[in-house]
Amino acid sequence: MAATRPPRSSSEELEPAPPWGIGLALTALAYFLMVQFMLGVLVFLIYWVLFNPGQPFEDAFRHAAASGRFMGLANGLIYLFILLTVMAGLRLWVRGPLGPALRLVPPVRIPLWATPFLALGLGVALDAVTMALGRPVIPETLAPLFRGRDPLGWAAMGFLTVVVGPPTEELLFRGLLYPALAARVGPMFSIYLVSLIFALFHLFTYGGTADQWFWIAQAFLVGLALTGLRARTRSLWPSIVMHMTLNLYATVEAIFLLNFRA
C-alpha cells in the first residue's frame, strides 16, 4: 500500500496568482521612471528660478545634485507621489482587499522581528567585501549628499532613503513584478530576474562612475536578498523592513564616515 503524503501546511501552499499580470507590473515601473524624470526636471527648474536665478544652468544643476537638502526632499516627495498614485491606481484595478493581493500579510517561516538583524548582517558583510577589494565604502555619487555637518540635509536624505524610498521600490519590484512573474515562470527564475531589473534601475544612482558595475553587482545581491525573503516569507513586510534597515544602516554609516571619523 502506497504511503499517503501528509497534507500541506498553510506555509507550503502555493501562493495565489495576483489579480494583475506582467504587463501591469512593467507599466508601473515605466510610470516610476517617467514620473521621476518629469517631476525631477520640474522641481529643479522651480528650484533654479526661485533660489538661483542668476546662476548658469550647469552651475545650478551641479549645486542641486550635490545638495542633500534638495535631493533628499525633492526625490522623497517624488517617491511619495509615486507610491500614493500607484496605490490609488491599484485600488481601482483590484477588486477586493488590496492588502492580501500585495501580500501585506503576516510572514511565514521567518518572523518579522528577525528581519532587521538579517539586514544588518548583510550590510556588514557587504562592507567587509567592499573593503577587502579596496573599494570606497561610500559610493562617490552619494558622498556629496552626506558630506558636511548639515542635520537638515541628513534628515532630508533619511526621508528619501529610509522612509519613502524602500516602501515605494518594494511595492513596484516585490509587490507587483515578482508575483506576476512567479505566476508565469516560477519563483526561482523570477527571483533572479527581478533582482537583475532592480540592480539595473540603480544605474540611475551609480552610473557614470568608475565603480558603477561594482555597485550594480552589490545592488543585485541586495535584490536577491530582498526578493528571496519576499518569496520565502510570502509576505511583502519583511522585504520592506529589510530594505529600510539596510538604507538606515548605509545612511548612518555615510554620515559618520564622512563627517565624524578622525
C-alpha positions, 0 to 999 in steps of 0.5 A: 500500500502506497504511503499517503503524503501528509497534507500541506501546511498553510506555509507550503501552499502555493501562493495565489496568482495576483489579480494583475499580470506582467504587463501591469507590473512593467507599466508601473515601473515605466510610470516610476521612471517617467514620473521621476524624470518629469517631476525631477526636471520640474522641481529643479527648474522651480528650484533654479528660478526661485533660489538661483536665478542668476546662476548658469544652468550647469552651475545650478544643476551641479549645486542641486545634485550635490545638495542633500537638502534638495535631493533628499526632499525633492526625490522623497516627495517624488517617491511619495507621489509615486507610491500614493498614485500607484496605490490609488491606481491599484485600488481601482484595478483590484477588486477586493482587499488590496492588502492580501493581493500585495501580500501585506500579510503576516510572514511565514517561516521567518518572523518579522522581528528577525528581519532587521538583524538579517539586514544588518548582517548583510550590510556588514558583510557587504562592507567587509567585501567592499573593503577587502577589494579596496573599494570606497565604502561610500559610493562617490555619487552619494558622498556629496549628499552626506558630506558636511555637518548639515542635520537638515540635509541628513534628515532630508536624505533619511526621508528619501532613503529610509522612509519613502524610498524602500516602501515605494521600490518594494511595492513596484519590484516585490509587490507587483513584478515578482508575483506576476512573474512567479505566476508565469515562470516560477519563483526561482527564475523570477527571483533572479530576474527581478533582482537583475531589473532592480540592480539595473534601475540603480544605474540611475544612482551609480552610473557614470562612475568608475565603480558603477558595475561594482555597485550594480553587482552589490545592488543585485545581491541586495535584490536577491536578498530582498526578493528571496525573503519576499518569496520565502516569507510570502509576505511583502513586510519583511522585504520592506523592513529589510530594505529600510534597515539596510538604507538606515544602516548605509545612511548612518554609516555615510554620515559618520564616515564622512563627517565624524571619523578622525 
